[in-house]
Amino acid sequence: MNNPASFLILLFLALTFLQSGYDKLFYWNDNVSWLKEHFSKTILKNHVPLALGKILVLELASGILAIVGMVQLVLNGDREYGFYAAILSSLTLLALLFGQRLAKDYDGARTIVIYFIPAVLAVFWLN
């Protein structure tokens, strides 16, 4: 492993998305209830469970790819799966950002940007 920063950022992405996915999966009803209120004045108001399911899949895939990327980085120094994890993580965060902006939750959108910066750095470092 020639770049410990790449490993650490993949670990960050794995922890971020697997924990978030876990929360959505095991507290589904709580999340749906909260999000129905959050998106009640948007075009997503009648599609919350479907949208949440799509985000769940994106988050779990991002987290799993980040773990595979870390293993690949440690075993043979390859960055392919880490790069895919960084790209998918960035796209997932953009989807979350879109939702927050749609709901006019500008503080929530600002928080997502904080996660987006390291994800984009990972795209750069792992490319």
C-alpha positions in Angstrom: 0.0 0.0 0.0 1.7 3.1 -1.2 -0.9 5.7 -0.2 -2.2 5.4 3.4 -4.5 8.4 2.7 -6.4 6.3 0.1 -6.9 3.5 2.6 -8.1 5.9 5.3 -10.6 7.7 3.0 -12.0 4.3 1.9 -12.4 3.4 5.6 -14.2 6.7 6.1 -16.5 6.0 3.2 -17.1 2.4 4.4 -18.0 3.5 7.9 -20.2 6.3 6.7 -22.3 4.3 4.3 -22.5 1.0 6.1 -23.6 2.7 9.3 -26.1 4.7 7.4 -27.3 1.7 5.5 -27.6 -0.3 8.7 -29.7 2.5 10.2 -32.0 2.5 7.3 -32.3 -1.2 7.1 -33.0 -1.9 10.8 -35.0 1.2 11.5 -36.9 1.3 8.3 -40.3 2.4 9.7 -38.8 5.2 11.8 -36.9 6.5 8.7 -39.9 6.3 6.5 -42.1 8.2 9.0 -39.5 10.9 9.5 -38.8 11.3 5.7 -42.5 11.4 4.8 -42.7 14.6 7.0 -39.4 15.9 5.7 -40.5 15.5 2.0 -44.2 16.3 2.6 -44.1 19.5 0.4 -42.0 18.0 -2.4 -42.5 15.8 -5.5 -41.2 12.9 -3.4 -44.0 13.0 -0.9 -45.7 9.9 -2.3 -42.5 8.1 -3.1 -40.6 8.1 0.1 -40.3 4.3 0.6 -39.1 3.8 -3.0 -36.6 6.7 -2.8 -35.3 5.4 0.6 -34.9 1.9 -0.8 -32.8 3.3 -3.7 -30.6 5.3 -1.3 -30.2 2.2 0.9 -29.0 0.2 -2.1 -26.6 3.0 -3.1 -25.2 3.3 0.4 -24.7 -0.4 1.0 -23.0 -0.8 -2.4 -20.8 2.2 -1.7 -19.8 0.8 1.6 -19.1 -2.7 0.4 -17.1 -1.4 -2.6 -15.0 0.7 -0.2 -14.2 -2.4 1.9 -13.3 -4.4 -1.2 -11.2 -1.4 -2.3 -9.4 -1.4 1.0 -8.6 -5.1 0.8 -7.5 -4.8 -2.8 -5.3 -1.8 -1.9 -3.6 -3.8 1.0 -3.2 -7.0 -0.9 -1.8 -5.9 -4.2 -1.8 -2.1 -4.3 -4.5 -1.9 -6.9 -7.0 0.9 -6.7 -9.7 -0.2 -9.1 -12.5 -1.1 -6.6 -11.5 1.9 -4.4 -12.0 4.1 -7.4 -15.4 2.6 -8.1 -16.3 3.1 -4.4 -15.3 6.7 -4.6 -17.3 7.3 -7.7 -20.4 5.6 -6.3 -20.1 7.3 -3.0 -19.9 10.7 -4.7 -23.0 9.9 -6.8 -24.8 8.7 -3.6 -24.0 11.9 -1.9 -25.2 13.9 -4.9 -28.5 12.0 -4.7 -28.8 12.8 -1.0 -27.8 16.5 -1.6 -30.6 16.7 -4.3 -33.1 15.4 -1.7 -32.0 17.9 0.9 -32.2 20.8 -1.5 -35.6 19.6 -2.8 -36.8 19.6 0.8 -35.3 23.1 1.3 -33.2 21.6 4.2 -30.1 23.8 3.5 -28.4 22.8 6.8 -28.7 19.2 5.8 -27.4 19.9 2.3 -24.4 21.7 3.8 -23.7 18.7 6.0 -23.7 16.5 2.9 -21.1 18.7 1.2 -18.7 18.0 4.2 -18.9 14.3 3.2 -18.7 15.0 -0.5 -15.3 16.7 -0.3 -13.4 13.6 0.9 -15.4 11.4 -1.6 -14.2 13.6 -4.5 -10.7 13.6 -3.1 -10.9 9.8 -3.1 -11.9 9.9 -6.8 -8.8 12.0 -7.5 -6.4 9.9 -5.4 -7.6 6.5 -6.6 -7.9 7.4 -10.3 
